Amino acid sequence: MAADDVDRIVSAWRRERPDLDVSPLEVLSRVSRLARRLDRARGRAFAGTGLDGWEFDVLSALRRAGAPYELSPGALVSETLVTSGTMTNRVDRLAARRFVERHPDPGDRRGVLVRLTTEGMAAVDTALAELIAHEHELLAELDPDERQALAALLRRLLRPFETGPA
């Protein structure tokens, strides 16, 4: 298999610091570099839809919630891994674009629910279709068995950081 940039980096560190086991770089540097490239690819996928990545994250959390496509701001914070102050700002901006609406929470007189609008659903559905098409292209180098194996390994690596049930 041909060497890549990470192979060159690891080789240089092994030469310069033979006292350290730099083998984690072989995995985690690739994951990090891939994450940066995926973020850029997602940006390109969303460019044609008029959504930013953060908008997609919030709208897709609501869409995945199922009918009536609403969540509390706290649930949105958990789904998108941002602070409550950041989420308030994001909901305000999405409401200004008419992608979401706020409604009183019938189960909590002081609470509100954020609900996806018809416009928001159309935007997130279009963006998802674009994203999936781009991501299929990005994974074209791997056959279905390799994709499943990689997904299983990444799931195992990510599990200790996840907040949901194991």
Secondary structure, 3 states (H helix, E strand, C coil): CCCCHHHHHHHHHHHHCCCCCCCHHHHHHHHHHHHHHHHHHHHHHHHCCCCCHHHHHHHHHHHHCCCCCEECHHHHHHHHCCCHHHHHHHHHHHHHCCCEEEEEECCEEEEEEEEECHHHHHHHHHHHHHHHHHHHHHCCCCCHHHHHHHHHHHHHHHHHHCCCCC
